[in-house]
Amino acid sequence: MAVAGTTAHGPLAGVRVVELAGIGPGPFAAMLLADLGADVVRVDRPGGPGLGIDPRYDVTNRNKRSVVIDLKSVDGPARVLELADRADILVEGFRPGVAERLGVGPGTCHARNPRLVYGRMTGWGQQGPLAERAGHDIAYIAPTGVLGLSGRPDEPPAVPANLVGDYAGGSLYLVVGVLAALHHARATGVGQVVDAAIVDGTAHLASMIHGMAAAGGWQDRRGANLLDGGCPYYGTYETSDGKYMAVGALEARFYDEFVRLLGVEEHAGARTDIARWDALRTAVAARFRTRTRDEWTAVFDGSDACVAPVLSLAEAPAHPHTARPPARAGTEEPPADRAPLPRGDRSDRAERGHRGDRGDRPPGRADVPREAATELPGVTPTGVRNRAGRPRPSRAGSRRGHA
């Protein structure tokens, strides 16, 4: 499937992926595979995805080619199966049973391509009382106990955007699963179905917390534990300008440096004395309110006190440590549209735009070159979708929750 005249780079160079487009964790997982060198063809439904933003700025489209196929049309399933015949991995995010009803389920695909790794991204999984129900990140993480971990004890649980469920418990587990299955398929010639359910991945992320609770080191309530804000030297504090500093001075040597630089040395002995924690918290909060966030950042700069400023999304790209150059020199790109991660010292690609010369195309564009369209079985050049065109109408609902 590689485009003629281009060279794929990265540890997954030569791996062919078919993505049945949706929104959220499935596209992000496929983006990670593409970033690592896989040749990803995204199969879009007519009308486009449901994200509702200009496709040029949907960075999960990067490094992918795309075609539009109506899976409900007479020839739609056959065209997808022809793509799957030549693929190593297929990723889909339908509700259980939908891919089978559309004629592109794992049984049908494996009958034609036994080596295929069939990745399924769902919220609730393929089985269980909630498997058929719609949902989004917050609903998936709620019954795992993870949502209830964050926030003040006298307030509702804090909502951690959709990063914990969709992307940590979903995308990353799917990527690990399909790459492990790909390794197995290359050794044995036998593919398999990888079922990555957000509810399962999120619960698995809490393994250490469950272990601490079993050992008596974690209370089953918010704001009462070492790592959930219950500890006065592991939390956030407001500064005089209404901004915040984050403190994580857990170990003794880090704590000693923290209280010294903050100017509360009289509380040096309170680290292991829980009876003194309320007084310590009050003193720390009062000290942080005496200066601005930038002033405190300067105080702790260069130290091992484990203190950092809490930045907004707009501020973060300018931080001297998190700032990274664009993937292509001389361009301005959104902060998220940067070089692939994780970095490998021998297998990183020379640049993110490895499908050919992108010139001055906007970030996030994911065209299938017209000259390459004939390489996709059953797809003609007129079936190529140009993502940099006008935004498609938004379609409500997630592919994880709607057929």
N, C-alpha and C positions, 0 to 999 in steps of 0.2 A: 504493500500500500504506500510505500514511501514515494514522495513526489519526485519525478524525474528531475535530475539536475541539482538536487539538494542532498546534503549529508546530515544524517541524524547523529546526534551526540548524546552522551549520557549512558548510565549503566543499563537502561532499558531500551537502548537502540535496537531496533529490529522487532520489538514486541508490538503486536498489533492489537488494538483495543477498539471495540465498538461500544459506544455509549448511547443508550436510549434516553434521550434528554429529559430532564426534569428540572427541579430547582433544589438548592440546598446541598445536602451531603453527597449525593451522587455525582453531580457536576464537579464538586470540589475534589472528590476522590479521583475522578478522571483527570482533572487538572494536575494533580500531584503526579500521576503516572506520565502525563505528557511532559511535565517539567523535567522528569527524570529520563526523558528520551523516547518514551513510547509513542507510536504513531496512532493517535486517537482520532477516530471518525465519529462525530456526534450526529446522531439521527434525530432530527427535529420533527415534531408534528407540525402540520399546517397551522399557521397562526402564531407560531413562535412559543417560547417558554413563558412562564407565568411570573417572572421576576418583576416586570413592569418598569425597567429602567432602560435607557439607551443601551443597546447591545455593545456599543463600543466601550462601555465602562463596566461591563460584566467580565471581570478578569478571569472567571472560571472558564471562559471561552478560549483563553490563550493557548497557543501551540496546538490547536485542534483544527481539523478540517470538518466541514459540516455538509449534510445533505438533508433535504426535506422529503420525508416518506410518511404517507398516511397509512398507519397500520390497520385502519378500518376499511381501506380500499381493497379491491379485489386482488391486486398484485402487491400490496404493501408488505404482507408477511413474507412473501417469497423474496422480495428485494432485501429485506433485513436478513433472512436466512442465508442469502448469498454472501452478504458481508460477514456473517458469523462463520461461514464455511472456512474463511481464510484468516480468522481472528484467533488470537491466543486467549483473550479475555473479553467477556461481554459484561457490561454493567447496566442494571435496570433498577428502577425504584418504584414499581407499581405495587398496589395492594396485592396480597396473596391471591393467586389464581387468575389475575388479570392477564399476565403474560401468556399463560396457557390458553386462555380463551381467545387471545389474539393470534395464536398460532406460532408464538416465538418463545415458548417456555423451554426450560432446560431439557426436558425429554426429547422434544423435537430437535433442538440444537445438537444435543449429544448423539442422536441417531445419525447425524450428518458429519459431525466433527467431534469424535470421542475425546480429543485432547483439550477441548475448550474448558476454560475456567469461567463458570457462570456466577457472577457476583450479584447478589440481591441486597439492596439497601432498603430497609423498612424501618418503621418506628417501633412496631410491636412484635415483629418477627412473623414467621409463617404459621405458627400455631399458638394456641392459648385463647382465653375468652375475649381478649381485646384485638386479636389479629386482624379482624375485618373492620375495625373502627378507624375513623380518621383521627388525625392528631398533628400536633406540632411539637417542637422541642420542649416547651415548658410542661406539656402534658406527659411526654415520655419520661422526663427526669423526675417528675413529682412522685410516682409510686416507688422509685428506687431508693428513696431516702436522701438522695443527693441534694435536691432542691431545698429540703429542710435543714441542711447544714449551714447555710449562709444567711447572715443578717443578725440584727440585734434580737435579744431574747424577748423583748417587749413589743416587737414589731413583726409584720408579716415577713416570710422568707424573702430575701433579696433575689431579684431576677437576674441571672448572669448572662444577659443577652442570649443568643442561641449558639454559644460556643461550646458549652459543656456537652450537650446532647448531640446536636447535629454534626458537629465537626470533630470533637474529641471522642465521644462515644460512638459516633457513626462513621464519618469519613475515614478516620485513621485506622479504625478496626477493619473496615472494608479493605483498605489498601494493604494492611498487614496480611489479611486473610487471602486475598487474591494472589499476592506475590508468593506466599507460602505454597498455595495450591499450584501456582505456575511452576515453582521449583519441583514439586512432586510430579506434575504432568510431564515435565521434560525428562525426569528420571525414569518414569514408568510408562509414559504414553497414554495415561488415563487422566482425564479432567475430572472436575467435581463441582458441586454447587457450594458456594460460600454464602451463608446467610448471616449478614451483619445487621443485627437489630439494635437500634439506638438504646432501647431499654436495657438490653443485655450489656452493651459496651459501657454505658454509664454506670450500671451497677458494678461492673468489673473495675472501673476506675476507683471505686471506693474500697478496694480490697484492703489497703493499709489501714483505713479508718476502722473497718470491721475488725481487723486484727487487734488494733489498739483497744477497741471496746471490749473484745473478748478477754483481753489481758487486764481489764480494769483501768485502762489509761485514757478512756474517752467516755464522757457522759452523754447520754442520748438526749441532749437539749442544746439549743443554739447559745453561743456566747459564753460557754462555760469550759472551754477546752483550750489546749495549747495553740492550735492552729486555726481557730474559728473566731478570733477576736476576744476570747475570754482572757487571754494573757496580755498584760499591759505593755509588754515589749514585743508584741506581734500584732500589729494593727495599723490603723490610719488615724492621723490627727490633723485637725484644722489649724491653719496658720492665720496670721493677722489679716491677710488679704482675702480670706474666704476660700483659699485653696488648701491642698492637703499634702502631707508627707506620709510615706509608708515606712514602717519600722518592722524589721525582722531579726532583731538581735538576740537570737536564741541561745547560742553558746556563751559560756562565761567570758571569754576574752573579747567577744564582740559586744556583749552587754556592758562590760567595763568601759570600753571605748565609747559606747553610746551615751552612758550617763555622764561621762566626763565631758564630751563635746556638747551635750545638751545643757550641761551646767546643773545637774541634779545629783552630784556625787554623794550627797547625804543618804541617797536611796540605794547605794551600791549593794548593800546587804539584803535588799528586798527580792532579789531575783528568785530565790528558792523558798521564800517565806510567803506563802499564799495569803496569810493573814494581813500582810502589808501591801497586797496588790492594789486595793482600792486607793490607798494613799499614794502609791506610786503612779497609778493611772491619772489621778487628779494633778499631781505635780508635773507629769510629762505633758498633759494637755495644756496646763497653764503656761509652761515654758514655750511650747510651740506657738501659742497665740501671741507671743511677744515679738515675732518677726515674720516677714513675708516668706512665702515658699522659696523664692529665689535666694533670699538671704540664708535660709537654713540649708539649701542645696549647697551653697558655697561653704558653709561651716563643715558639712560632712564630706565634701569633695576630697577624694584621695584617701579616705579612711576605710577601715574595716568594721564600721559600726553597723553596716547592713541597713542603711537608710537611703531612701530614694524619693524624688518628687513624684507625685501622682499627676501624670500628664493626660491631656485630652487627646482624642484621635487626631485633631488638627495640629497639636503641639508635638506629638511623638516623632514625626519624621525629621524634626530639626534637632532632636537630642543627639549629642556628639557620638554616642555609642550605637544607637539604633539606626542612625542615618546611614543609608547605603546608596551607592551610585545607581542610576538607572541601568537596566540590563544592556542598553545600547548607548554608547557615548553620544553626547550632544542632543539627547532627547529629554523631554519633560514627560514623566509618566506618573500615574496615580501611585501613592505610597505602596499599595498592595501589589502593583504590577511590576515587581522587581525580579531579580535573578532567582532561579529555582532554589528551593531548599528541600532537604538538607544539603550541605555542601560536601562534595567529595574531592579530595586533592588530586585524583587522577581521572575522574570520570565526569566532572562538571563540563557542561557545554560552553563553548566559546561565547555564546550569547543566547538569550532566551528565544529570539526570533529565528529558530533554526529551520523553519519550513521553507525558507527562501528569503530573498531580499524583501523586507517589509517597507523599505523606504521611509516615507513620512506618514505611514498609515497610523490611524489613531490606536491607542492601547486597547487591547481586548478583542480586536478584530480577528475573525477566524474563518477566512474564506477557503474554499476548495478551489485551487487554481483551475481555470477552465481547461488548460491542457492536461490536467491530471484527472479530470472527472471520468474519463473513459477507463481509468484503472479501477474504478469502483463498479463491481458487477451490477448490472441492471440500472445504472445511473448514467444519464446522458448529460452533456454540458448544460442543457436547459434546466436540469434538475438541481443545479448548484445554487446554494443560498448565499447571498452576500450579506454578512452580518453588519456591515458598516452602513447599510441602507437605513431607511426610516424604521423607527422602533415599531415592533409589532404590537397589536393590542394585548393588554394584559389578560391572562386567563386565571381566574381565581382558583385557589386551591393548590395543594402540593401534590406532586406525583407520588409522594409517600402516602397520601391519604385519599387521592381521587384517581379513578381510572380514566 
